[in-house]
């Protein structure tokens, strides 16, 4: 769930942040039970105006009238008492008082009073912050043009003015991405970053900035602005000083969305965030305290997030010598599931580069991952299974790693998870096996003869609720045939009912999957046409081939392989008769003039074959 700019109250618990955590339901801002962080100000006896000592209810109308007169005569002197009365009335009954403010029309007075030279500016901003807690007041605040002068006040040096201005802007823009985007366009981000640096010792101001950052960072257009500031340096500097869990959590709330941007990832690495995170992990790993467990998870998750950027990942890998890389290796054998998960995910991210993959396989990381998986075979942690399989899949991509990983027993270990009913685990299991057998004939032959595997693949090819699993199952079926070129493998797949899925795969919207299916079907027809012809007819292969070569949008390689397939199925009387009843000759004749020479040449060959068989 997206985080929103929480309502900031001036009547608050000191040192607390009004933040919305991940996954939490949106609450009415007025009724929000979240702790406020701004200290209480100007506390007066209930019902008595601190300016005149009169009853607030009796004096509120006079105060509103005086403020209206101020607008009329162009002066701003002697209005502080009115503002005090108004603030006290808001504290007594915010909604009712705000409605009276709206009806009185005095909001039009406020833009002129929001002047850096006006002595009552902080109180005016405070009033705006209070009335903007009410949803029905926010449009009025926007319509009376309060946002521009408030944004200008962020350049003020007075801390009280800054604090109340931040509250006012935050409450007006609460739950409105459009208004928050407007603030971004007005340049508030560089200003707030500068404020954070200048006022880092002022708790309330610091937390006001963090709350704003956490919400603005959710808007995509903010990332570039943040990247052009010193936000990384300021946040890391602030993080290093924190000892309280809640303060760290506030900073984490800002770091997480910012770290999604590749430039900011690198800036955070350069600023030293990684050392802070490693230190935090070390401090909390053996603790059973709820706060420490939370910090451990957040820190390790953020570490993994930093590795999603190519530059930041390579910097932290540092040719296998980086402190982060060395540290995450020690997380794999840990007894802490969170560290196991983070370690495996980190390895998977480091393995996005072929050079890194080769180095990691050479130093024995595969065995560490296999040991980790072995600990999670029986009723294991699904997220750890998924992460470890992801790492193995990525490591298996370089050609030079495949044979080594097969020799290490990766395929056998992965097959232990065939019984898994969890789609994420199934998906990574399939991807790992497909990567391993790429151009590995012996391994493809061995796996293709594994009836339990083939039957499971055929079952998953029908997993319509999980497109990823369905797609990977089809691709692995095709890969077993293409890389083994084995009659025994083809027989196993045909007998298990896999043919119909490969024919369906030939109609995929993805050209690469279409091509893989056609090549596999071509091998089936070449090696075991008699065994497969009935399944091919039932799956309407001939009709699909005609559509593929007739469709102008079909890629050249699809047309080419489809025509090869047409020639091959002529060896089946059943399929040949079906093909003779369709207008193949006309379509193929047109393809002889195709701009792709290979397609044109194959069209000539196919046309001749069709003539011979007619």
BELVEN-V855885 format. One record per residue. N is the residue number from 1. RES is the residue in three letters. SS is DSSP state (H for helix, E for strand, - for the rest). PSI is psi as a letter, one per 20 degrees, with the letter a starting at -180 (* if undefined). BURIAL is + if it has 9 or more other ideal C-beta (glycine too) atoms within 8 Angstrom, else -. Layout:
BEGIN
N;RES;SS;PSI;BURIAL  N;RES;SS;PSI;BURIAL
END
This chain:
BEGIN
1;UNK;-;p;-  2;UNK;-;q;-  3;UNK;-;q;+  4;UNK;-;r;+  5;UNK;-;o;+  6;UNK;-;q;+  7;UNK;-;p;+  8;UNK;-;p;+  9;UNK;-;q;+  10;UNK;-;i;+  11;UNK;-;n;-  12;UNK;E;r;+  13;UNK;-;p;-  14;UNK;-;q;+  15;UNK;-;j;-  16;UNK;-;q;+  17;UNK;-;p;+  18;UNK;-;n;+  19;UNK;-;q;+  20;UNK;-;p;-  21;UNK;-;r;-  22;UNK;-;p;-  23;UNK;-;i;-  24;UNK;-;q;-  25;UNK;-;q;-  26;UNK;-;p;-  27;UNK;-;q;+  28;UNK;-;p;-  29;UNK;-;h;+  30;UNK;-;h;+  31;UNK;-;i;-  32;UNK;-;p;+  33;UNK;-;j;-  34;UNK;-;q;+  35;UNK;-;q;-  36;UNK;-;q;+  37;UNK;-;i;+  38;UNK;-;p;+  39;UNK;E;q;-  40;UNK;-;q;-  41;UNK;-;q;-  42;UNK;-;l;-  43;UNK;-;p;-  44;UNK;-;r;-  45;UNK;-;q;-  46;UNK;-;p;-  47;UNK;-;i;-  48;UNK;E;p;+  49;UNK;-;p;+  50;UNK;-;i;+  51;UNK;-;g;+  52;UNK;-;i;-  53;UNK;-;j;-  54;UNK;-;r;-  55;UNK;E;p;-  56;UNK;H;g;+  57;UNK;H;h;-  58;UNK;H;h;-  59;UNK;H;i;+  60;UNK;H;g;+  61;UNK;H;h;-  62;UNK;H;g;-  63;UNK;H;g;+  64;UNK;H;h;+  65;UNK;H;g;+  66;UNK;H;h;+  67;UNK;H;h;+  68;UNK;H;h;+  69;UNK;H;h;-  70;UNK;H;g;+  71;UNK;H;h;+  72;UNK;H;g;-  73;UNK;H;i;-  74;UNK;-;j;-  75;UNK;-;q;-  76;UNK;-;j;+  77;UNK;-;q;-  78;UNK;-;k;-  79;UNK;-;i;+  80;UNK;H;h;+  81;UNK;H;h;+  82;UNK;H;g;+  83;UNK;H;h;+  84;UNK;H;g;+  85;UNK;H;g;+  86;UNK;H;g;+  87;UNK;H;g;+  88;UNK;H;h;+  89;UNK;H;h;+  90;UNK;H;h;+  91;UNK;H;h;-  92;UNK;H;g;+  93;UNK;-;n;-  94;UNK;H;g;+  95;UNK;H;g;-  96;UNK;H;g;-  97;UNK;H;g;+  98;UNK;H;h;+  99;UNK;H;g;+  100;UNK;H;h;+  101;UNK;H;g;+  102;UNK;H;g;+  103;UNK;H;h;-  104;UNK;H;h;+  105;UNK;-;j;-  106;UNK;-;i;+  107;UNK;H;h;+  108;UNK;H;i;-  109;UNK;H;h;+  110;UNK;H;h;+  111;UNK;H;h;+  112;UNK;H;h;-  113;UNK;H;i;+  114;UNK;-;l;+  115;UNK;-;p;+  116;UNK;-;i;+  117;UNK;-;i;-  118;UNK;-;p;+  119;UNK;-;i;-  120;UNK;-;j;+  121;UNK;H;g;+  122;UNK;H;g;+  123;UNK;H;h;+  124;UNK;H;g;+  125;UNK;H;h;+  126;UNK;H;g;+  127;UNK;H;g;+  128;UNK;H;g;+  129;UNK;H;h;+  130;UNK;H;g;+  131;UNK;H;h;+  132;UNK;-;i;+  133;UNK;-;h;+  134;UNK;-;p;+  135;UNK;H;h;-  136;UNK;H;i;+  137;UNK;H;i;+  138;UNK;H;g;+  139;UNK;H;h;-  140;UNK;H;h;+  141;UNK;H;h;+  142;UNK;H;g;+  143;UNK;H;h;-  144;UNK;-;j;+  145;UNK;-;l;-  146;UNK;H;h;+  147;UNK;H;g;+  148;UNK;H;g;+  149;UNK;H;h;+  150;UNK;H;g;+  151;UNK;H;g;+  152;UNK;H;h;+  153;UNK;H;i;+  154;UNK;-;i;+  155;UNK;-;j;-  156;UNK;-;q;+  157;UNK;-;i;-  158;UNK;-;p;-  159;UNK;H;h;+  160;UNK;H;g;-  161;UNK;H;g;+  162;UNK;H;g;+  163;UNK;H;g;+  164;UNK;H;h;+  165;UNK;H;g;+  166;UNK;H;g;+  167;UNK;H;g;+  168;UNK;H;g;+  169;UNK;H;g;+  170;UNK;H;g;+  171;UNK;H;h;+  172;UNK;H;g;+  173;UNK;-;j;+  174;UNK;-;p;+  175;UNK;-;k;-  176;UNK;-;o;-  177;UNK;H;h;-  178;UNK;H;g;-  179;UNK;H;h;+  180;UNK;H;h;+  181;UNK;H;h;+  182;UNK;H;g;+  183;UNK;H;g;+  184;UNK;H;g;+  185;UNK;H;h;-  186;UNK;-;j;+  187;UNK;-;k;+  188;UNK;H;h;+  189;UNK;H;g;+  190;UNK;H;h;+  191;UNK;H;g;+  192;UNK;H;h;+  193;UNK;H;g;+  194;UNK;H;g;+  195;UNK;H;g;+  196;UNK;H;h;+  197;UNK;H;g;+  198;UNK;H;h;-  199;UNK;-;k;+  200;UNK;-;i;+  201;UNK;-;i;-  202;UNK;-;o;-  203;UNK;H;g;+  204;UNK;H;g;+  205;UNK;H;g;+  206;UNK;H;g;+  207;UNK;H;h;+  208;UNK;H;g;+  209;UNK;H;g;+  210;UNK;H;g;+  211;UNK;H;g;+  212;UNK;H;g;+  213;UNK;H;g;+  214;UNK;H;h;+  215;UNK;H;g;+  216;UNK;H;h;+  217;UNK;-;i;+  218;UNK;-;i;+  219;UNK;-;p;+  220;UNK;-;h;-  221;UNK;-;i;+  222;UNK;H;h;+  223;UNK;H;g;+  224;UNK;H;h;-  225;UNK;H;g;+  226;UNK;H;g;+  227;UNK;H;h;+  228;UNK;-;j;-  229;UNK;-;a;+  230;UNK;-;k;-  231;UNK;H;h;+  232;UNK;H;g;+  233;UNK;H;g;+  234;UNK;H;g;+  235;UNK;H;g;+  236;UNK;H;g;+  237;UNK;H;g;+  238;UNK;H;g;+  239;UNK;H;h;+  240;UNK;H;h;-  241;UNK;H;i;-  242;UNK;-;p;+  243;UNK;-;i;-  244;UNK;-;p;-  245;UNK;H;g;-  246;UNK;H;h;-  247;UNK;H;g;+  248;UNK;H;g;+  249;UNK;H;h;+  250;UNK;H;g;+  251;UNK;H;h;+  252;UNK;H;h;+  253;UNK;H;h;+  254;UNK;H;g;+  255;UNK;H;h;+  256;UNK;H;g;+  257;UNK;H;h;+  258;UNK;H;h;+  259;UNK;-;i;+  260;UNK;-;i;+  261;UNK;-;p;+  262;UNK;H;h;+  263;UNK;H;g;-  264;UNK;H;h;+  265;UNK;H;g;+  266;UNK;H;h;+  267;UNK;H;g;+  268;UNK;H;h;+  269;UNK;H;g;+  270;UNK;H;h;-  271;UNK;H;i;+  272;UNK;-;j;-  273;UNK;H;h;+  274;UNK;H;g;+  275;UNK;H;h;-  276;UNK;H;g;+  277;UNK;H;g;+  278;UNK;H;g;+  279;UNK;H;g;-  280;UNK;H;g;+  281;UNK;H;g;+  282;UNK;H;h;-  283;UNK;H;h;-  284;UNK;H;i;+  285;UNK;-;h;+  286;UNK;-;j;-  287;UNK;-;q;+  288;UNK;-;j;-  289;UNK;-;q;-  290;UNK;H;g;-  291;UNK;H;g;-  292;UNK;H;h;+  293;UNK;H;g;+  294;UNK;H;g;+  295;UNK;H;h;+  296;UNK;H;g;+  297;UNK;H;g;+  298;UNK;H;g;+  299;UNK;H;g;+  300;UNK;H;h;+  301;UNK;H;g;+  302;UNK;H;h;+  303;UNK;H;g;+  304;UNK;H;h;+  305;UNK;H;h;+  306;UNK;H;h;+  307;UNK;-;i;+  308;UNK;-;i;+  309;UNK;-;p;+  310;UNK;H;g;-  311;UNK;H;g;+  312;UNK;H;h;+  313;UNK;H;g;+  314;UNK;H;h;+  315;UNK;H;g;+  316;UNK;H;h;+  317;UNK;H;g;+  318;UNK;H;l;+  319;UNK;H;k;-  320;UNK;H;j;+  321;UNK;-;i;-  322;UNK;-;q;+  323;UNK;H;h;-  324;UNK;H;g;+  325;UNK;H;g;+  326;UNK;H;h;+  327;UNK;H;g;+  328;UNK;H;h;+  329;UNK;H;h;+  330;UNK;H;i;+  331;UNK;H;h;+  332;UNK;H;g;+  333;UNK;-;j;-  334;UNK;-;q;+  335;UNK;-;i;-  336;UNK;-;o;+  337;UNK;H;h;-  338;UNK;H;g;+  339;UNK;H;h;+  340;UNK;H;g;+  341;UNK;H;g;+  342;UNK;H;h;+  343;UNK;H;g;+  344;UNK;H;g;+  345;UNK;H;h;+  346;UNK;H;g;+  347;UNK;H;g;+  348;UNK;H;h;+  349;UNK;H;h;+  350;UNK;H;h;+  351;UNK;-;j;+  352;UNK;-;j;+  353;UNK;-;p;+  354;UNK;H;g;-  355;UNK;H;g;-  356;UNK;H;g;+  357;UNK;H;g;+  358;UNK;H;g;+  359;UNK;H;g;+  360;UNK;H;h;+  361;UNK;H;h;+  362;UNK;H;h;-  363;UNK;-;j;-  364;UNK;-;k;-  365;UNK;H;h;+  366;UNK;H;g;+  367;UNK;H;h;-  368;UNK;H;g;+  369;UNK;H;h;+  370;UNK;H;h;+  371;UNK;H;g;+  372;UNK;H;g;+  373;UNK;H;h;+  374;UNK;H;h;-  375;UNK;-;i;-  376;UNK;-;k;+  377;UNK;-;g;-  378;UNK;-;o;-  379;UNK;-;l;-  380;UNK;-;a;+  381;UNK;-;o;+  382;UNK;H;h;+  383;UNK;H;h;-  384;UNK;H;g;+  385;UNK;H;g;+  386;UNK;H;g;+  387;UNK;H;g;+  388;UNK;H;g;+  389;UNK;H;h;+  390;UNK;H;g;+  391;UNK;H;g;+  392;UNK;H;h;+  393;UNK;H;g;+  394;UNK;H;h;+  395;UNK;H;h;+  396;UNK;-;i;+  397;UNK;-;g;+  398;UNK;-;p;+  399;UNK;H;g;-  400;UNK;H;i;-  401;UNK;H;h;+  402;UNK;H;g;+  403;UNK;H;h;-  404;UNK;H;g;+  405;UNK;H;h;+  406;UNK;H;g;+  407;UNK;H;h;-  408;UNK;-;i;+  409;UNK;-;k;-  410;UNK;H;g;+  411;UNK;H;g;+  412;UNK;H;g;-  413;UNK;H;g;+  414;UNK;H;h;+  415;UNK;H;h;+  416;UNK;-;i;+  417;UNK;-;j;+  418;UNK;-;h;+  419;UNK;-;i;-  420;UNK;-;p;+  421;UNK;-;j;-  422;UNK;-;o;+  423;UNK;H;g;+  424;UNK;H;h;-  425;UNK;H;g;+  426;UNK;H;g;+  427;UNK;H;g;+  428;UNK;H;h;+  429;UNK;H;g;+  430;UNK;H;g;+  431;UNK;H;h;+  432;UNK;H;g;+  433;UNK;H;h;+  434;UNK;H;g;+  435;UNK;H;h;+  436;UNK;H;h;+  437;UNK;H;i;+  438;UNK;-;o;+  439;UNK;-;j;-  440;UNK;-;n;+  441;UNK;H;g;+  442;UNK;H;g;-  443;UNK;H;h;+  444;UNK;H;h;+  445;UNK;H;g;+  446;UNK;H;g;+  447;UNK;H;h;+  448;UNK;H;h;+  449;UNK;-;i;+  450;UNK;-;n;+  451;UNK;H;h;-  452;UNK;H;g;-  453;UNK;H;g;+  454;UNK;H;g;+  455;UNK;H;h;+  456;UNK;H;h;+  457;UNK;H;g;+  458;UNK;H;h;+  459;UNK;H;g;-  460;UNK;H;h;+  461;UNK;-;i;+  462;UNK;-;j;-  463;UNK;-;m;+  464;UNK;-;h;-  465;UNK;-;i;-  466;UNK;-;n;+  467;UNK;H;h;-  468;UNK;H;g;-  469;UNK;H;g;+  470;UNK;H;g;+  471;UNK;H;g;+  472;UNK;H;h;+  473;UNK;H;g;+  474;UNK;H;g;+  475;UNK;H;h;+  476;UNK;H;h;+  477;UNK;H;g;+  478;UNK;H;g;+  479;UNK;H;h;+  480;UNK;H;h;+  481;UNK;H;g;+  482;UNK;H;g;+  483;UNK;H;h;+  484;UNK;H;h;+  485;UNK;-;k;-  486;UNK;-;p;+  487;UNK;H;h;-  488;UNK;H;g;+  489;UNK;H;g;+  490;UNK;H;g;+  491;UNK;H;g;+  492;UNK;H;g;+  493;UNK;H;g;+  494;UNK;H;g;+  495;UNK;H;h;-  496;UNK;-;i;+  497;UNK;-;k;-  498;UNK;-;i;+  499;UNK;H;g;+  500;UNK;H;h;+  501;UNK;H;h;+  502;UNK;H;h;+  503;UNK;H;g;+  504;UNK;H;h;+  505;UNK;H;h;+  506;UNK;-;i;+  507;UNK;-;j;-  508;UNK;-;q;+  509;UNK;-;i;-  510;UNK;-;p;-  511;UNK;H;g;-  512;UNK;H;h;-  513;UNK;H;h;+  514;UNK;H;g;+  515;UNK;H;g;+  516;UNK;H;h;+  517;UNK;H;g;+  518;UNK;H;h;+  519;UNK;H;g;+  520;UNK;H;g;+  521;UNK;H;h;+  522;UNK;H;g;+  523;UNK;H;h;+  524;UNK;H;g;+  525;UNK;H;h;+  526;UNK;H;h;-  527;UNK;H;h;+  528;UNK;H;l;+  529;UNK;H;g;+  530;UNK;H;g;-  531;UNK;H;h;+  532;UNK;H;i;+  533;UNK;H;h;+  534;UNK;H;g;-  535;UNK;H;h;+  536;UNK;H;h;+  537;UNK;H;g;+  538;UNK;H;h;-  539;UNK;-;j;+  540;UNK;-;l;-  541;UNK;H;g;+  542;UNK;H;g;+  543;UNK;H;g;-  544;UNK;H;h;+  545;UNK;H;h;+  546;UNK;H;g;+  547;UNK;H;g;-  548;UNK;H;h;+  549;UNK;H;h;+  550;UNK;H;h;-  551;UNK;-;o;-  552;UNK;-;h;-  553;UNK;-;i;-  554;UNK;-;p;+  555;UNK;-;q;-  556;UNK;H;g;+  557;UNK;H;h;-  558;UNK;H;g;+  559;UNK;H;g;+  560;UNK;H;g;+  561;UNK;H;h;+  562;UNK;H;h;+  563;UNK;H;h;+  564;UNK;H;g;+  565;UNK;H;g;+  566;UNK;H;g;+  567;UNK;H;h;+  568;UNK;H;g;+  569;UNK;H;i;+  570;UNK;-;i;+  571;UNK;-;i;-  572;UNK;-;p;+  573;UNK;H;g;-  574;UNK;H;g;+  575;UNK;H;h;+  576;UNK;H;g;+  577;UNK;H;g;-  578;UNK;H;g;+  579;UNK;H;h;+  580;UNK;H;h;-  581;UNK;-;j;-  582;UNK;-;q;+  583;UNK;-;m;-  584;UNK;H;h;+  585;UNK;H;g;+  586;UNK;H;g;-  587;UNK;H;g;+  588;UNK;H;h;+  589;UNK;H;g;+  590;UNK;H;h;-  591;UNK;H;i;+  592;UNK;-;h;+  593;UNK;-;j;-  594;UNK;-;q;+  595;UNK;-;h;-  596;UNK;-;p;+  597;UNK;H;h;-  598;UNK;H;g;-  599;UNK;H;g;+  600;UNK;H;g;+  601;UNK;H;g;-  602;UNK;H;h;+  603;UNK;H;g;+  604;UNK;H;g;+  605;UNK;H;g;+  606;UNK;H;g;+  607;UNK;H;g;+  608;UNK;H;g;-  609;UNK;H;g;+  610;UNK;H;h;+  611;UNK;H;g;-  612;UNK;H;g;-  613;UNK;H;i;+  614;UNK;-;*;-
END
